[in-house]
Amino acid sequence: MLKLVVANKLYSSWSLRPWAVLKAFDIPFEEIVIPLRQPDSRERLLEYSPSGKVPVLVDGDVVVWESMAIVEYLAESFPDRAIWPRDVRARAHARAIANEMHGGFQPLRQACPMHLGARFATPPLTDSLQANIDRIEDIWSGARNRFGGGGPYLFGTFTGADAMYLPIVTRFETYGVPVREATRAYMDTMLAHPVFTEWRTSAFNESWRIPDYSVGHTLIESYV
């Protein structure tokens, strides 16, 4: 059976992405959670991951790290699951926006780290942060308008592209980021997805906390 090694579910955006793909497409796997910032975290991670980071997928003697690489490996290994859209144009577009997510949006990541256990005041919307928000909203609306006619997700049905952007949805929610009406509708769809609600419930039941993820942010409400 596949093994997926993830970190604290309250905070680990990169872990959420391939986990969501595995769950959404009913691919059996064993979950291994290694909490970060523990005395033995690095040692335990290196047992599975050559980079010493999560997530990492283990499939027999195949080891795949980096979220995007894991999603691609799953798409190749389970071609019947339609992890990427079937249409070649939609598939190319989905991979492009997923890779843009994987490599970009640093101002947003720094200003709004993933934290499912709290609601914070919106940080100052600097030019670079607002540019990230605008670009993400344009990506979502562009995919929905061009390819999303068959359902409520970016390409109609849930795909690897939705999984890659799921942590961004949570960031917009956690920090009360002002968004367009269409963006809000997509967010509501994603936040109600059974895969996300399962992850969030598990996150709330974790005993590990990393106070650094709250530093510099004004707390409005705590859920854990």
Disulfide bonds with the S-S distance in Angstrom:
none
